[in-house]
């Protein structure tokens, strides 16, 4: 999918993916770092730094479940990193062609947390939005 015209075009799709994978929570996507307009002139450019804000169905904030999402292109590959915003000791997920869990303190590879299947599914869904295979 081509989001070079406006990075905000992908926000509803990312939020919907989070809603499906991280039930029963609802999510909003917030841009962490503004992207310079000149960056959109290159189809090869992709770098988004987002926050997935978590709410209950009733709209109550649950910031302990917020996720940081970084999406970037490395060569021709699209990669992403998912991490908890307010739980810095928890492992970080790197998603490229496959999933890799990284210990947040040491930077070494580690086992995923108990809910890793939900996060890995979310990462695959989001990455699929940007990969044209």
TAWOWO-V388672 format. One line per field, one symbol per residue. ss: DSSP state (H for helix, E for strand, L for the rest). phi: phi as a letter, one per 20 degrees, with the letter a starting at -180 (. if undefined). psi: psi as a letter, one per 40 degrees, with the letter a starting at -180 (. if undefined). A space follows every 50 residues. Layout:
ss: ???
phi: ???
psi: ???
//
This chain:
ss: LLLLLLHHHHHHHHHHHHHHHLLLLEEEEEELLLLLHHHHHLLLLLEEEE EEEEELLLLLELHHHLEEEEEEEELLEEEEEEEELLLLLLLEEEELLLEE EELLLLLLELLLLLLHHHHHHHHHHHHHHHLLL
phi: .ddffbfffegfffffffffedgefdccdcfecfefgfffedfeebbccc ceedcfgenffcffdfcecdcbecmeeecbcdbffdcfeffdddccfbec ecffeenefbfffgefffffffffffgffddde
psi: ihfddhdededddddddddddfieiiiihhhdhihhdddeeheehhhhhi hhhhiideehhgeeeiihhhhihhbeihiihhihdegeeiiihhhbdihh hhhdddeiiiiiidfddddddddddddddehg.
//
